[in-house]
Amino acid sequence: MRVLVTGGAGFIGSHFATRLEAAGEGVRVLDKLTYSGNPENLQGTDIELVVGDICDPDAVAEAAAGCDAIVNFAAETHVDRSILGSVDVIQTNVVGASVLLERARASGIRLVHVSTDEVYGDVPHDAPSSVETDRLVPSSPYSAGKAAGDLQVLAHVRTYGVDALITRGSNTYGPNQYPEKLLPLFLTNALDGEPLPMYGDGDQIRDWLFVDDHCAGIELALRAGRAGEIYNIGGGEEATNREITDLVLCHTGADESLVRRVEDRPGHDRRYSLDASKIRAELGWSPKASLAEGFPRTAAWYRDNRAWWEPIKHSGGYREYYEKQYASRLTG
């Protein structure tokens, strides 16, 4: 099988692409190489990297030529950036998804659309975890864009018979994650003795999933998932941002005084929680790395790979974003 992995130079996409290559599959990556796409994530592989935009039908057609499937990771994924400016988010997450669906339709190939738990919106503390049939109530431009992409997938399956399906993953962590998301941001800041900017009270709850387990679930969906179906891929381990911060302090030896409060972001969901019973029952998936196992591996990677993340954090674009989003808003 030859697979086109869009967004395959990013965090989860690169782990998935290298996983498929290790399994003996042919892999081609299409990536626009925006701020979070990094060719270094594919170093040491024979994966072909094509630089291009999923919103460009010609680029997609050329990259997908000879492929048996497309797995779409390409997205503007950061909520904070989507709040600062939503146009790029909608373009990539909605228009780009439609372009890929049209290519899958024209070529008669399978498309796996990688989505997020955030499309379900805020899950009350006393409510059960989200299931695939729950109503979509996105809270941010990012999650609204992802929800719209999901609906395009379902519409193309029903209207055109496209062989497409959706996976929705929970909060994924691991090596090579761009250091703007909570865990790599806090780990790298702690290693440098810089403040850990915690939103609000830090009691926001997320369901944590190690990247290798997330990729294993997506691979099963690619190989055996049913067209038109949605599969939640959840770690089954909920933790607050404060608890994750405590793990960061523990594994880096950083002092509690580094934790600084930041004014909460607009529309910040309090809890995400996924019920992964469906993929467990249908495809036999289950996570292998608990947070107690995956977190130390992740912390060790950032400790040992400064050469990967230091140039990113010292770049002008990153520093400008960080100052705007965090440094100027520290409250204590």
LOTORMAR-591975 format. One record per residue (C-alpha): residue number from 1; residue in one letter; chain; x, y, z. Coordinates in pm, 1 decimal. Layout:
! residues N
+-----+----+----+----------+----------+----------+
:   i : aa : ch :        X :        Y :        Z :
+-----+----+----+----------+----------+----------+
: NUM :  a :  A :        X :        Y :        Z :
...
+-----+----+----+----------+----------+----------+
***
This chain:
! residues 332
+-----+----+----+----------+----------+----------+
:   i : aa : ch :        X :        Y :        Z :
+-----+----+----+----------+----------+----------+
:   1 :  m :  A :      0.0 :      0.0 :      0.0 :
:   2 :  r :  A :    119.1 :    351.3 :    -80.7 :
:   3 :  v :  A :    -13.9 :    623.1 :    146.7 :
:   4 :  l :  A :    -12.8 :   1000.3 :    116.5 :
:   5 :  v :  A :     19.6 :   1154.8 :    463.2 :
:   6 :  t :  A :    -82.2 :   1520.8 :    454.9 :
:   7 :  g :  A :     66.5 :   1731.7 :    732.3 :
:   8 :  g :  A :    319.5 :   1453.3 :    773.8 :
:   9 :  a :  A :    605.6 :   1682.9 :    880.4 :
:  10 :  g :  A :    413.9 :   1791.0 :   1188.6 :
:  11 :  f :  A :    392.7 :   1624.5 :   1528.6 :
:  12 :  i :  A :    144.1 :   1337.0 :   1503.4 :
:  13 :  g :  A :    169.7 :   1317.1 :   1125.4 :
:  14 :  s :  A :    545.0 :   1251.7 :   1129.5 :
:  15 :  h :  A :    507.8 :    980.1 :   1392.9 :
:  16 :  f :  A :    238.5 :    818.0 :   1179.8 :
:  17 :  a :  A :    439.9 :    843.1 :    858.1 :
:  18 :  t :  A :    747.8 :    683.2 :   1013.7 :
:  19 :  r :  A :    528.6 :    414.6 :   1171.4 :
:  20 :  l :  A :    385.6 :    319.9 :    830.2 :
:  21 :  e :  A :    729.9 :    316.8 :    670.8 :
:  22 :  a :  A :    854.7 :     85.9 :    946.0 :
:  23 :  a :  A :    561.7 :   -144.2 :    866.7 :
:  24 :  g :  A :    683.8 :   -171.3 :    506.6 :
:  25 :  e :  A :    434.6 :     63.5 :    343.7 :
:  26 :  g :  A :    521.7 :    323.8 :     82.6 :
:  27 :  v :  A :    482.0 :    673.2 :    227.0 :
:  28 :  r :  A :    475.2 :   1016.0 :     69.1 :
:  29 :  v :  A :    428.0 :   1331.2 :    278.2 :
:  30 :  l :  A :    258.7 :   1647.8 :    158.1 :
:  31 :  d :  A :    321.7 :   1940.0 :    392.7 :
:  32 :  k :  A :    304.9 :   2316.5 :    351.9 :
:  33 :  l :  A :    585.8 :   2352.8 :    608.8 :
:  34 :  t :  A :    425.9 :   2635.4 :    798.2 :
:  35 :  y :  A :    564.9 :   2723.5 :   1140.5 :
:  36 :  s :  A :    498.2 :   2380.5 :   1296.4 :
:  37 :  g :  A :    597.9 :   2161.9 :   1001.7 :
:  38 :  n :  A :    955.7 :   2045.3 :   1041.9 :
:  39 :  p :  A :   1149.9 :   1831.8 :    789.6 :
:  40 :  e :  A :   1376.0 :   1723.2 :   1076.2 :
:  41 :  n :  A :   1086.2 :   1511.7 :   1202.7 :
:  42 :  l :  A :   1138.7 :   1284.7 :    899.0 :
:  43 :  q :  A :   1517.5 :   1262.1 :    918.0 :
:  44 :  g :  A :   1660.0 :    912.0 :    895.9 :
:  45 :  t :  A :   1373.5 :    786.8 :    679.2 :
:  46 :  d :  A :   1325.3 :    729.6 :    307.1 :
:  47 :  i :  A :    994.0 :    911.8 :    310.1 :
:  48 :  e :  A :    942.1 :   1144.7 :     14.9 :
:  49 :  l :  A :    853.4 :   1496.6 :    126.1 :
:  50 :  v :  A :    652.0 :   1711.6 :   -113.5 :
:  51 :  v :  A :    609.1 :   2076.4 :    -14.5 :
:  52 :  g :  A :    258.2 :   2190.2 :    -96.3 :
:  53 :  d :  A :    -78.6 :   2307.4 :     29.3 :
:  54 :  i :  A :   -381.3 :   2079.7 :     69.1 :
:  55 :  c :  A :   -595.4 :   2374.8 :    -47.4 :
:  56 :  d :  A :   -425.6 :   2351.3 :   -389.8 :
:  57 :  p :  A :   -606.1 :   2085.8 :   -599.7 :
:  58 :  d :  A :   -316.0 :   2053.7 :   -844.8 :
:  59 :  a :  A :    -61.6 :   1999.4 :   -567.2 :
:  60 :  v :  A :   -288.5 :   1740.8 :   -405.1 :
:  61 :  a :  A :   -348.4 :   1559.5 :   -734.9 :
:  62 :  e :  A :     24.0 :   1540.2 :   -805.8 :
:  63 :  a :  A :    112.8 :   1422.5 :   -455.0 :
:  64 :  a :  A :   -167.9 :   1164.2 :   -447.2 :
:  65 :  a :  A :    -76.3 :   1010.9 :   -783.2 :
:  66 :  g :  A :    -14.3 :    638.3 :   -740.3 :
:  67 :  c :  A :   -136.3 :    634.8 :   -379.9 :
:  68 :  d :  A :   -392.4 :    392.1 :   -241.2 :
:  69 :  a :  A :   -501.6 :    610.3 :     50.2 :
:  70 :  i :  A :   -474.3 :    955.6 :    203.9 :
:  71 :  v :  A :   -444.4 :   1016.9 :    577.7 :
:  72 :  n :  A :   -508.0 :   1382.4 :    657.9 :
:  73 :  f :  A :   -323.5 :   1539.3 :    950.6 :
:  74 :  a :  A :   -288.7 :   1878.4 :    781.8 :
:  75 :  a :  A :   -459.3 :   2138.4 :    997.3 :
:  76 :  e :  A :   -411.5 :   2460.7 :   1185.5 :
:  77 :  t :  A :   -427.6 :   2291.3 :   1524.3 :
:  78 :  h :  A :   -357.4 :   2548.9 :   1791.7 :
:  79 :  v :  A :   -660.9 :   2699.4 :   1962.4 :
:  80 :  d :  A :   -478.5 :   3012.0 :   2078.2 :
:  81 :  r :  A :   -359.7 :   3090.7 :   1726.0 :
:  82 :  s :  A :   -710.2 :   3034.7 :   1589.7 :
:  83 :  i :  A :   -843.6 :   3292.1 :   1836.0 :
:  84 :  l :  A :   -583.1 :   3543.8 :   1723.1 :
:  85 :  g :  A :   -683.1 :   3489.0 :   1358.0 :
:  86 :  s :  A :   -941.6 :   3246.2 :   1221.5 :
:  87 :  v :  A :   -913.2 :   3285.8 :    842.5 :
:  88 :  d :  A :   -616.0 :   3051.2 :    791.3 :
:  89 :  v :  A :   -778.5 :   2797.5 :   1022.0 :
:  90 :  i :  A :  -1097.9 :   2784.2 :    818.7 :
:  91 :  q :  A :   -906.8 :   2773.2 :    489.9 :
:  92 :  t :  A :   -697.4 :   2471.3 :    587.3 :
:  93 :  n :  A :   -941.1 :   2282.7 :    807.2 :
:  94 :  v :  A :  -1247.6 :   2320.6 :    584.5 :
:  95 :  v :  A :  -1139.9 :   2404.1 :    228.7 :
:  96 :  g :  A :   -836.9 :   2178.0 :    250.0 :
:  97 :  a :  A :  -1045.9 :   1887.1 :    374.3 :
:  98 :  s :  A :  -1286.2 :   1936.5 :     82.7 :
:  99 :  v :  A :  -1001.2 :   1935.3 :   -170.3 :
: 100 :  l :  A :   -871.1 :   1607.1 :    -28.8 :
: 101 :  l :  A :  -1217.3 :   1454.3 :    -37.3 :
: 102 :  e :  A :  -1258.1 :   1550.0 :   -401.6 :
: 103 :  r :  A :   -921.7 :   1388.8 :   -481.5 :
: 104 :  a :  A :  -1023.7 :   1070.8 :   -298.2 :
: 105 :  r :  A :  -1351.6 :   1073.6 :   -491.1 :
: 106 :  a :  A :  -1182.1 :   1122.8 :   -829.4 :
: 107 :  s :  A :   -918.1 :    856.7 :   -761.4 :
: 108 :  g :  A :  -1140.8 :    603.9 :   -584.6 :
: 109 :  i :  A :   -905.7 :    581.9 :   -286.6 :
: 110 :  r :  A :   -959.2 :    578.3 :     88.4 :
: 111 :  l :  A :   -935.3 :    891.8 :    302.7 :
: 112 :  v :  A :   -885.2 :    892.4 :    679.1 :
: 113 :  h :  A :   -959.6 :   1234.6 :    823.5 :
: 114 :  v :  A :   -783.7 :   1290.3 :   1157.4 :
: 115 :  s :  A :   -996.9 :   1509.3 :   1383.5 :
: 116 :  t :  A :  -1010.4 :   1599.7 :   1751.8 :
: 117 :  d :  A :  -1205.9 :   1557.2 :   2073.7 :
: 118 :  e :  A :  -1251.1 :   1933.9 :   2077.8 :
: 119 :  v :  A :  -1537.4 :   1914.7 :   1826.7 :
: 120 :  y :  A :  -1760.6 :   1782.3 :   2106.4 :
: 121 :  g :  A :  -1706.3 :   2097.9 :   2309.0 :
: 122 :  d :  A :  -1710.3 :   2132.5 :   2683.7 :
: 123 :  v :  A :  -1801.7 :   1808.9 :   2866.9 :
: 124 :  p :  A :  -1949.7 :   1875.0 :   3214.9 :
: 125 :  h :  A :  -1755.4 :   1723.4 :   3504.7 :
: 126 :  d :  A :  -2042.9 :   1495.1 :   3598.9 :
: 127 :  a :  A :  -2127.1 :   1392.7 :   3240.1 :
: 128 :  p :  A :  -2017.9 :   1070.5 :   3066.5 :
: 129 :  s :  A :  -1737.8 :   1078.9 :   2812.4 :
: 130 :  s :  A :  -1815.8 :   1182.0 :   2455.2 :
: 131 :  v :  A :  -1929.9 :    913.4 :   2210.7 :
: 132 :  e :  A :  -1920.3 :    932.2 :   1833.2 :
: 133 :  t :  A :  -2291.6 :   1010.9 :   1799.7 :
: 134 :  d :  A :  -2284.2 :   1308.9 :   2036.8 :
: 135 :  r :  A :  -2377.7 :   1653.3 :   1910.4 :
: 136 :  l :  A :  -2088.2 :   1872.6 :   1796.9 :
: 137 :  v :  A :  -2058.6 :   2192.7 :   2001.5 :
: 138 :  p :  A :  -1719.5 :   2344.9 :   1912.9 :
: 139 :  s :  A :  -1603.1 :   2643.5 :   2117.5 :
: 140 :  s :  A :  -1312.2 :   2789.8 :   1921.3 :
: 141 :  p :  A :  -1245.7 :   2878.6 :   1556.7 :
: 142 :  y :  A :  -1007.5 :   2580.3 :   1549.3 :
: 143 :  s :  A :  -1258.5 :   2324.0 :   1672.4 :
: 144 :  a :  A :  -1536.0 :   2476.5 :   1460.8 :
: 145 :  g :  A :  -1314.7 :   2437.5 :   1154.8 :
: 146 :  k :  A :  -1241.1 :   2076.2 :   1242.3 :
: 147 :  a :  A :  -1611.3 :   2005.8 :   1297.5 :
: 148 :  a :  A :  -1691.0 :   2153.1 :    956.1 :
: 149 :  g :  A :  -1425.9 :   1930.5 :    799.3 :
: 150 :  d :  A :  -1578.4 :   1628.1 :    971.5 :
: 151 :  l :  A :  -1920.4 :   1713.4 :    830.2 :
: 152 :  q :  A :  -1771.9 :   1743.4 :    481.8 :
: 153 :  v :  A :  -1638.3 :   1388.5 :    518.4 :
: 154 :  l :  A :  -1976.0 :   1249.3 :    617.8 :
: 155 :  a :  A :  -2147.9 :   1441.5 :    337.0 :
: 156 :  h :  A :  -1906.1 :   1306.1 :     74.5 :
: 157 :  v :  A :  -1959.4 :    951.5 :    198.0 :
: 158 :  r :  A :  -2335.7 :    980.2 :    177.6 :
: 159 :  t :  A :  -2364.1 :   1185.3 :   -142.6 :
: 160 :  y :  A :  -2078.8 :   1047.3 :   -350.3 :
: 161 :  g :  A :  -1995.8 :    715.1 :   -184.0 :
: 162 :  v :  A :  -1640.6 :    824.6 :   -102.6 :
: 163 :  d :  A :  -1445.4 :    567.7 :     99.2 :
: 164 :  a :  A :  -1374.3 :    799.4 :    390.1 :
: 165 :  l :  A :  -1384.8 :    786.8 :    769.0 :
: 166 :  i :  A :  -1298.1 :   1001.9 :   1069.8 :
: 167 :  t :  A :  -1084.9 :    952.0 :   1378.4 :
: 168 :  r :  A :  -1111.5 :   1185.6 :   1677.1 :
: 169 :  g :  A :   -815.4 :   1178.1 :   1912.3 :
: 170 :  s :  A :   -773.2 :   1308.8 :   2262.7 :
: 171 :  n :  A :   -494.6 :   1534.7 :   2391.8 :
: 172 :  t :  A :   -183.9 :   1380.0 :   2237.3 :
: 173 :  y :  A :    168.4 :   1421.6 :   2372.2 :
: 174 :  g :  A :    514.6 :   1285.0 :   2301.6 :
: 175 :  p :  A :    847.3 :   1370.4 :   2133.7 :
: 176 :  n :  A :    870.3 :   1625.0 :   1850.5 :
: 177 :  q :  A :    563.0 :   1824.8 :   1954.9 :
: 178 :  y :  A :    597.0 :   2190.6 :   1862.8 :
: 179 :  p :  A :    668.3 :   2382.4 :   2185.8 :
: 180 :  e :  A :    357.8 :   2597.9 :   2191.1 :
: 181 :  k :  A :    124.1 :   2327.6 :   2327.8 :
: 182 :  l :  A :    100.3 :   2298.9 :   2705.8 :
: 183 :  l :  A :    326.7 :   2001.4 :   2773.4 :
: 184 :  p :  A :    626.1 :   2082.0 :   2548.6 :
: 185 :  l :  A :    594.2 :   2451.0 :   2635.4 :
: 186 :  f :  A :    609.6 :   2379.2 :   3006.6 :
: 187 :  l :  A :    883.6 :   2116.8 :   2975.5 :
: 188 :  t :  A :   1111.9 :   2340.1 :   2770.5 :
: 189 :  n :  A :   1042.3 :   2646.0 :   2982.5 :
: 190 :  a :  A :   1112.9 :   2448.3 :   3299.7 :
: 191 :  l :  A :   1440.2 :   2320.0 :   3155.9 :
: 192 :  d :  A :   1539.2 :   2681.4 :   3083.5 :
: 193 :  g :  A :   1416.1 :   2817.3 :   3417.7 :
: 194 :  e :  A :   1147.4 :   3028.5 :   3248.8 :
: 195 :  p :  A :    791.1 :   3085.6 :   3378.3 :
: 196 :  l :  A :    524.0 :   2821.1 :   3323.8 :
: 197 :  p :  A :    222.9 :   3028.0 :   3208.4 :
: 198 :  m :  A :    -85.5 :   2849.7 :   3342.7 :
: 199 :  y :  A :   -425.1 :   2958.1 :   3217.3 :
: 200 :  g :  A :   -677.0 :   3053.2 :   3486.1 :
: 201 :  d :  A :   -706.6 :   2816.0 :   3778.8 :
: 202 :  g :  A :   -535.6 :   2524.1 :   3601.6 :
: 203 :  d :  A :   -832.8 :   2293.5 :   3663.2 :
: 204 :  q :  A :   -909.4 :   2235.3 :   3295.2 :
: 205 :  i :  A :   -931.6 :   1860.1 :   3237.9 :
: 206 :  r :  A :   -793.0 :   1678.5 :   2934.5 :
: 207 :  d :  A :   -780.7 :   1312.7 :   2835.5 :
: 208 :  w :  A :   -412.2 :   1234.7 :   2769.1 :
: 209 :  l :  A :   -290.6 :    997.9 :   2495.6 :
: 210 :  f :  A :     67.8 :    905.0 :   2404.5 :
: 211 :  v :  A :    146.2 :    971.9 :   2038.0 :
: 212 :  d :  A :    243.0 :    611.1 :   1954.2 :
: 213 :  d :  A :    -93.1 :    489.0 :   2079.4 :
: 214 :  h :  A :   -278.0 :    754.9 :   1883.2 :
: 215 :  c :  A :    -95.3 :    653.8 :   1565.2 :
: 216 :  a :  A :   -170.7 :    286.3 :   1628.0 :
: 217 :  g :  A :   -541.1 :    367.8 :   1641.3 :
: 218 :  i :  A :   -527.7 :    569.9 :   1319.3 :
: 219 :  e :  A :   -341.9 :    287.0 :   1145.7 :
: 220 :  l :  A :   -612.0 :     38.7 :   1248.3 :
: 221 :  a :  A :   -877.7 :    276.1 :   1117.5 :
: 222 :  l :  A :   -689.6 :    306.1 :    788.0 :
: 223 :  r :  A :   -659.6 :    -69.9 :    746.0 :
: 224 :  a :  A :   -989.0 :   -193.3 :    885.3 :
: 225 :  g :  A :  -1221.0 :     97.1 :    966.0 :
: 226 :  r :  A :  -1558.4 :    118.7 :    795.8 :
: 227 :  a :  A :  -1638.1 :    396.4 :    549.4 :
: 228 :  g :  A :  -1863.1 :    663.3 :    693.7 :
: 229 :  e :  A :  -1773.6 :    574.6 :   1052.0 :
: 230 :  i :  A :  -1620.3 :    783.7 :   1327.7 :
: 231 :  y :  A :  -1375.2 :    633.4 :   1577.5 :
: 232 :  n :  A :  -1283.1 :    805.2 :   1904.4 :
: 233 :  i :  A :   -922.6 :    736.6 :   2006.6 :
: 234 :  g :  A :   -896.9 :    829.2 :   2373.1 :
: 235 :  g :  A :   -626.8 :    764.3 :   2629.5 :
: 236 :  g :  A :   -871.9 :    706.2 :   2912.5 :
: 237 :  e :  A :   -656.4 :    908.2 :   3153.9 :
: 238 :  e :  A :   -794.5 :   1244.0 :   3257.5 :
: 239 :  a :  A :   -572.4 :   1496.8 :   3430.4 :
: 240 :  t :  A :   -595.5 :   1867.4 :   3501.5 :
: 241 :  n :  A :   -347.7 :   2116.0 :   3365.0 :
: 242 :  r :  A :   -233.4 :   2167.7 :   3724.1 :
: 243 :  e :  A :   -158.8 :   1795.4 :   3760.9 :
: 244 :  i :  A :     36.3 :   1797.8 :   3435.3 :
: 245 :  t :  A :    229.1 :   2099.3 :   3561.6 :
: 246 :  d :  A :    317.9 :   1910.0 :   3878.3 :
: 247 :  l :  A :    455.0 :   1626.3 :   3663.6 :
: 248 :  v :  A :    665.8 :   1878.5 :   3472.0 :
: 249 :  l :  A :    810.0 :   2014.5 :   3796.8 :
: 250 :  c :  A :    879.3 :   1663.6 :   3923.0 :
: 251 :  h :  A :   1057.5 :   1542.6 :   3609.5 :
: 252 :  t :  A :   1262.0 :   1856.1 :   3548.5 :
: 253 :  g :  A :   1345.9 :   1948.4 :   3907.5 :
: 254 :  a :  A :   1209.0 :   2297.6 :   3844.6 :
: 255 :  d :  A :   1082.0 :   2509.9 :   4132.7 :
: 256 :  e :  A :    715.2 :   2570.4 :   4202.4 :
: 257 :  s :  A :    783.3 :   2945.1 :   4184.6 :
: 258 :  l :  A :    807.9 :   2916.8 :   3804.9 :
: 259 :  v :  A :    431.9 :   2853.6 :   3782.1 :
: 260 :  r :  A :    267.5 :   3183.4 :   3687.5 :
: 261 :  r :  A :    -98.3 :   3256.5 :   3630.1 :
: 262 :  v :  A :   -212.4 :   3389.2 :   3295.0 :
: 263 :  e :  A :   -552.0 :   3537.9 :   3224.0 :
: 264 :  d :  A :   -768.1 :   3256.0 :   3087.6 :
: 265 :  r :  A :   -830.1 :   3247.4 :   2715.0 :
: 266 :  p :  A :  -1176.5 :   3324.7 :   2573.8 :
: 267 :  g :  A :  -1414.6 :   3028.4 :   2550.6 :
: 268 :  h :  A :  -1174.2 :   2791.6 :   2725.3 :
: 269 :  d :  A :  -1341.6 :   2448.7 :   2758.3 :
: 270 :  r :  A :  -1316.4 :   2298.9 :   3104.9 :
: 271 :  r :  A :  -1314.4 :   1930.3 :   3012.1 :
: 272 :  y :  A :  -1264.1 :   1699.1 :   2715.2 :
: 273 :  s :  A :  -1324.2 :   1327.9 :   2759.7 :
: 274 :  l :  A :  -1351.5 :   1052.9 :   2497.7 :
: 275 :  d :  A :  -1526.0 :    717.4 :   2516.2 :
: 276 :  a :  A :  -1313.6 :    485.3 :   2298.7 :
: 277 :  s :  A :  -1535.1 :    177.9 :   2338.9 :
: 278 :  k :  A :  -1615.8 :    163.0 :   1967.8 :
: 279 :  i :  A :  -1259.3 :    134.7 :   1837.9 :
: 280 :  r :  A :  -1177.4 :   -108.9 :   2115.7 :
: 281 :  a :  A :  -1468.3 :   -334.8 :   2023.2 :
: 282 :  e :  A :  -1452.1 :   -307.8 :   1643.3 :
: 283 :  l :  A :  -1080.0 :   -280.7 :   1574.2 :
: 284 :  g :  A :   -920.6 :   -421.0 :   1889.9 :
: 285 :  w :  A :   -732.3 :   -104.0 :   1977.3 :
: 286 :  s :  A :   -624.2 :     -9.7 :   2327.5 :
: 287 :  p :  A :   -355.7 :    231.6 :   2453.2 :
: 288 :  k :  A :    -33.0 :     70.1 :   2569.3 :
: 289 :  a :  A :    146.0 :    362.5 :   2737.1 :
: 290 :  s :  A :     -8.0 :    504.1 :   3052.0 :
: 291 :  l :  A :     65.1 :    862.9 :   3149.7 :
: 292 :  a :  A :    302.9 :    723.6 :   3411.8 :
: 293 :  e :  A :    497.7 :    554.3 :   3130.3 :
: 294 :  g :  A :    462.7 :    805.1 :   2848.9 :
: 295 :  f :  A :    533.7 :   1120.1 :   3046.0 :
: 296 :  p :  A :    888.0 :   1026.3 :   3159.7 :
: 297 :  r :  A :    974.8 :    921.9 :   2803.3 :
: 298 :  t :  A :    851.6 :   1256.7 :   2675.5 :
: 299 :  a :  A :   1032.4 :   1458.6 :   2943.2 :
: 300 :  a :  A :   1355.5 :   1270.2 :   2872.6 :
: 301 :  w :  A :   1326.4 :   1340.1 :   2500.1 :
: 302 :  y :  A :   1299.6 :   1715.0 :   2551.5 :
: 303 :  r :  A :   1584.0 :   1707.6 :   2803.3 :
: 304 :  d :  A :   1807.3 :   1521.3 :   2557.0 :
: 305 :  n :  A :   1708.8 :   1699.7 :   2235.5 :
: 306 :  r :  A :   1770.6 :   2067.9 :   2291.7 :
: 307 :  a :  A :   1913.3 :   2085.8 :   1939.2 :
: 308 :  w :  A :   1562.8 :   2020.9 :   1807.4 :
: 309 :  w :  A :   1363.3 :   2271.0 :   2013.5 :
: 310 :  e :  A :   1604.5 :   2550.3 :   2101.6 :
: 311 :  p :  A :   1621.9 :   2692.4 :   1745.9 :
: 312 :  i :  A :   1241.3 :   2697.2 :   1736.0 :
: 313 :  k :  A :   1205.2 :   2882.5 :   2064.6 :
: 314 :  h :  A :   1475.4 :   3132.2 :   1975.5 :
: 315 :  s :  A :   1324.4 :   3215.9 :   1638.4 :
: 316 :  g :  A :   1168.8 :   3556.6 :   1590.0 :
: 317 :  g :  A :    827.0 :   3420.6 :   1496.1 :
: 318 :  y :  A :    802.6 :   3204.2 :   1804.8 :
: 319 :  r :  A :    921.3 :   3477.2 :   2040.8 :
: 320 :  e :  A :    674.3 :   3726.4 :   1894.4 :
: 321 :  y :  A :    386.7 :   3483.7 :   1942.9 :
: 322 :  y :  A :    499.2 :   3390.7 :   2295.3 :
: 323 :  e :  A :    526.3 :   3752.7 :   2406.0 :
: 324 :  k :  A :    180.7 :   3830.9 :   2273.2 :
: 325 :  q :  A :     11.3 :   3519.9 :   2410.3 :
: 326 :  y :  A :    181.6 :   3473.0 :   2747.6 :
: 327 :  a :  A :    460.5 :   3703.0 :   2861.6 :
: 328 :  s :  A :    255.5 :   4022.1 :   2843.0 :
: 329 :  r :  A :    -39.6 :   3860.9 :   3028.9 :
: 330 :  l :  A :    127.6 :   3707.0 :   3332.2 :
: 331 :  t :  A :    -77.5 :   3789.1 :   3642.2 :
: 332 :  g :  A :    125.4 :   3634.2 :   3920.8 :
+-----+----+----+----------+----------+----------+
***
